[in-house]
Amino acid sequence: MVKVGTITASYMWEGVNYQVDASWDALMSGFKERWTPPRLDALLGRIAAIRMSYVELWKVHTQGSTWDPGMVAALLDKHGLTIASYCVGGVSSEEGLEQDYQFAKALGAPLLSGSLGCNDTEKLLDALEKHGDKYGIGYAIEPHGTSYSLADPAQLREVLDQRSELIGICPDPGWWTGQGFDSVEAVEFLKDRVTHTHLRCALQASGERVAGAEEILYVLKDSGYQGVYSIEHEPKHDPSPELAEARDFILKVVG
């Protein structure tokens, strides 16, 4: 069965009521001050309502791994959602890793996901493998900006070839395209180590499907990918209708 879901960060701008001129700092401040378990409960209900079976939980939506994971797991179960990954956003130091892995383990998450910083990369990878081995949880690297994280497909290939299966890749065609890489070629190049996805490409832009969307989905399907086709879409308006449309598109292509 094809697994389709979304990341709760798709609704991030709800934290400031979708103010189009809101800054990132204002968003983070809003979450810190006003985000509560009842609001997460309501959000998960809306995600279930658009027929998502899987959800990737964004760390910000747990107040930085500080909530009771049992309570969060109960909310997921209440709405019939299976956790696909615990998205920590990114790892640039070892600070907080133990807490994040403990939290993810308590949730039953099979993966952590996020970017990986460019500085002390080998040290960070050692830490991810150490914690991954301890908790039985992998880490899927998302290719954020090349100026501050691993994103170049060739560099990612080199890293993955030297690391255990605990380290995988989370393709995000939106990031690759924005940095001048061919997203279809990148997914093809790294397909054997794909453990999660952030499929902005499944969405439409100005009424037209993003270039390469079907090709990327076919590459993943033909490679035997068994993970979740997770949609990430973060507009400054309620993304639910577009997420539902993207879900239907994915199921049409790979279902």
C-alpha positions as CSV (number, residue, x, y, z in Angstrom):
1,M,0.0,0.0,0.0
2,V,1.3,3.5,-0.9
3,K,1.9,5.6,2.2
4,V,1.1,9.2,1.8
5,G,1.3,12.0,4.4
6,T,2.4,15.5,5.2
7,I,4.6,17.3,7.6
8,T,2.9,19.5,10.3
9,A,5.2,22.3,9.2
10,S,3.0,22.7,6.2
11,Y,0.8,24.6,8.5
12,M,3.6,26.6,10.1
13,W,2.3,30.0,9.2
14,E,-0.9,29.3,11.1
15,G,1.2,30.2,14.1
16,V,0.8,33.8,13.1
17,N,-2.7,33.4,11.5
18,Y,-1.1,33.5,8.0
19,Q,0.0,37.1,8.2
20,V,1.7,37.6,4.8
21,D,4.3,40.0,6.2
22,A,5.2,38.0,9.3
23,S,8.9,37.2,9.8
24,W,10.5,33.9,10.9
25,D,11.3,35.4,14.3
26,A,7.7,36.4,14.8
27,L,6.6,32.9,13.8
28,M,8.9,31.2,16.3
29,S,7.9,33.7,19.0
30,G,4.2,33.0,18.3
31,F,4.7,29.2,18.7
32,K,6.6,29.6,21.9
33,E,3.9,31.8,23.4
34,R,0.7,30.2,22.1
35,W,1.2,26.7,20.8
36,T,-0.6,24.2,23.0
37,P,-1.6,20.5,23.0
38,P,-5.2,21.3,22.1
39,R,-4.0,23.2,19.0
40,L,-1.9,20.2,18.0
41,D,-5.0,18.0,18.5
42,A,-7.0,20.2,16.2
43,L,-4.3,20.3,13.6
44,L,-3.9,16.5,13.5
45,G,-7.7,16.3,13.1
46,R,-7.6,18.5,10.0
47,I,-4.7,16.5,8.5
48,A,-6.7,13.3,9.0
49,A,-9.7,15.0,7.5
50,I,-7.9,15.4,4.2
51,R,-7.3,11.7,4.2
52,M,-3.7,11.6,5.1
53,S,-2.7,8.4,6.8
54,Y,0.8,9.4,7.8
55,V,2.2,12.6,9.4
56,E,5.7,13.9,9.9
57,L,5.8,15.8,13.2
58,W,7.8,19.0,13.3
59,K,9.8,19.6,16.4
60,V,8.4,23.1,16.9
61,H,5.0,21.5,17.2
62,T,6.2,19.7,20.4
63,Q,7.7,22.8,21.9
64,G,11.2,21.6,21.2
65,S,10.7,18.0,22.4
66,T,9.6,19.1,25.8
67,W,6.0,17.8,25.8
68,D,5.0,14.4,27.1
69,P,5.6,12.1,24.2
70,G,2.9,9.7,25.5
71,M,0.4,12.5,25.2
72,V,1.5,13.3,21.7
73,A,1.3,9.6,20.7
74,A,-2.2,9.5,22.1
75,L,-3.2,12.4,19.9
76,L,-1.8,10.7,16.8
77,D,-3.7,7.5,17.7
78,K,-6.9,9.5,18.3
79,H,-6.8,10.7,14.7
80,G,-5.7,7.4,13.2
81,L,-2.3,8.9,12.1
82,T,0.9,7.0,11.9
83,I,4.1,8.9,12.5
84,A,6.4,8.9,9.5
85,S,9.3,10.9,10.9
86,Y,10.2,13.3,13.7
87,C,11.5,16.4,11.9
88,V,14.1,18.2,14.0
89,G,14.6,20.9,11.3
90,G,18.3,20.4,11.1
91,V,21.4,19.3,13.0
92,S,24.4,21.7,13.3
93,S,25.7,20.5,16.7
94,E,25.3,17.6,19.1
95,E,23.3,19.7,21.6
96,G,19.9,18.3,22.2
97,L,20.3,15.2,20.1
98,E,19.9,12.8,23.0
99,Q,16.6,14.4,23.9
100,D,15.4,14.4,20.3
101,Y,16.2,10.7,19.8
102,Q,14.5,9.9,23.1
103,F,11.4,11.8,22.1
104,A,11.3,10.2,18.7
105,K,11.7,6.7,20.2
106,A,8.9,7.3,22.6
107,L,6.6,8.4,19.7
108,G,7.5,5.3,17.7
109,A,9.1,7.3,14.9
110,P,11.3,5.3,12.6
111,L,13.3,8.3,11.5
112,L,14.6,11.8,12.4
113,S,14.7,14.1,9.4
114,G,16.2,17.5,8.7
115,S,19.3,19.2,7.2
116,L,22.9,18.5,8.2
117,G,25.3,21.3,8.9
118,C,28.4,21.8,6.8
119,N,30.7,22.4,9.8
120,D,32.2,19.4,11.7
121,T,30.1,17.1,9.3
122,E,32.1,14.0,10.2
123,K,31.6,14.6,13.9
124,L,27.9,15.2,13.4
125,L,27.5,12.0,11.3
126,D,29.3,10.0,14.0
127,A,26.9,11.4,16.6
128,L,23.9,10.6,14.4
129,E,25.1,7.0,13.9
130,K,25.8,6.6,17.6
131,H,22.4,7.8,18.6
132,G,20.7,5.9,15.7
133,D,22.3,2.7,16.8
134,K,21.3,3.3,20.4
135,Y,17.7,4.0,19.7
136,G,17.2,2.1,16.4
137,I,16.3,5.2,14.5
138,G,17.7,6.5,11.3
139,Y,18.4,10.1,10.1
140,A,17.2,11.3,6.7
141,I,19.2,14.3,5.4
142,E,17.2,17.0,3.7
143,P,19.2,19.0,1.1
144,H,18.8,22.5,2.4
145,G,21.0,25.4,1.3
146,T,24.6,24.5,0.2
147,S,25.9,27.5,2.1
148,Y,25.1,26.0,5.5
149,S,24.2,22.3,5.0
150,L,24.9,19.3,2.9
151,A,22.8,19.6,-0.3
152,D,25.0,19.0,-3.3
153,P,24.0,15.5,-4.6
154,A,27.7,14.5,-5.3
155,Q,28.7,15.4,-1.7
156,L,25.7,13.6,-0.3
157,R,26.6,10.5,-2.4
158,E,30.1,10.6,-1.0
159,V,28.8,10.8,2.6
160,L,26.2,8.1,2.2
161,D,28.7,5.7,0.6
162,Q,30.9,5.9,3.8
163,R,28.1,5.6,6.3
164,S,25.7,2.9,7.5
165,E,22.1,2.5,6.5
166,L,21.1,4.5,9.5
167,I,22.0,7.6,7.4
168,G,19.7,8.2,4.5
169,I,18.5,11.0,2.3
170,C,15.2,12.9,2.3
171,P,14.8,14.3,-1.2
172,D,13.3,17.8,-1.4
173,P,13.1,18.7,-5.1
174,G,12.2,22.3,-4.2
175,W,15.5,22.9,-2.5
176,W,17.5,21.2,-5.2
177,T,15.7,23.1,-8.0
178,G,16.2,26.4,-6.2
179,Q,20.0,25.7,-6.0
180,G,20.4,24.9,-9.6
181,F,20.4,21.1,-9.4
182,D,18.3,18.8,-11.6
183,S,16.0,17.3,-9.1
184,V,15.1,14.3,-11.2
185,E,18.8,13.4,-11.8
186,A,19.5,14.0,-8.1
187,V,16.8,11.5,-7.0
188,E,17.9,9.0,-9.5
189,F,21.5,9.4,-8.3
190,L,20.6,8.9,-4.7
191,K,17.6,6.6,-5.0
192,D,19.1,3.6,-3.2
193,R,19.5,5.6,0.0
194,V,16.1,7.4,0.1
195,T,14.4,6.8,3.4
196,H,12.0,9.7,3.5
197,T,10.7,12.5,1.2
198,H,9.5,16.1,1.2
199,L,7.6,16.2,-2.1
200,R,6.9,19.9,-2.9
201,C,7.0,18.7,-6.5
202,A,3.6,17.0,-6.2
203,L,2.0,20.4,-6.0
204,Q,0.9,22.7,-8.8
205,A,2.4,26.0,-9.7
206,S,0.1,28.5,-11.6
207,G,-2.1,25.6,-12.6
208,E,0.8,23.6,-14.0
209,R,2.5,20.6,-12.4
210,V,6.1,21.3,-11.3
211,A,8.5,20.1,-13.9
212,G,9.8,16.6,-13.2
213,A,7.1,15.7,-10.7
214,E,5.9,12.4,-12.3
215,E,9.5,11.4,-13.2
216,I,10.6,11.8,-9.5
217,L,7.6,9.7,-8.4
218,Y,8.4,7.0,-11.0
219,V,12.0,6.9,-9.9
220,L,11.0,6.3,-6.3
221,K,8.5,3.7,-7.2
222,D,10.8,1.8,-9.6
223,S,13.6,1.8,-7.0
224,G,11.3,-0.1,-4.6
225,Y,10.9,2.8,-2.2
226,Q,8.8,1.7,0.8
227,G,8.8,4.9,2.8
228,V,6.2,7.6,3.1
229,Y,5.5,10.0,0.2
230,S,5.4,13.1,2.5
231,I,4.2,16.4,1.1
232,E,5.7,19.6,2.4
233,H,3.9,22.8,1.4
234,E,4.2,26.0,3.5
235,P,2.2,28.8,2.0
236,K,0.9,31.8,4.0
237,H,-2.6,30.5,3.7
238,D,-4.4,27.2,4.8
239,P,-2.6,24.6,2.7
240,S,-5.3,21.8,3.2
241,P,-6.9,22.0,-0.3
242,E,-3.5,21.9,-2.1
243,L,-2.2,19.1,0.2
244,A,-5.3,17.0,-0.6
245,E,-4.8,17.6,-4.4
246,A,-1.1,16.6,-4.1
247,R,-2.1,13.5,-2.2
248,D,-4.5,12.5,-5.0
249,F,-1.8,13.2,-7.6
250,I,0.7,10.9,-5.8
251,L,-1.7,8.1,-5.5
252,K,-2.6,8.4,-9.2
253,V,1.0,8.1,-10.2
254,V,2.3,5.5,-7.8
255,G,-0.8,3.9,-6.4
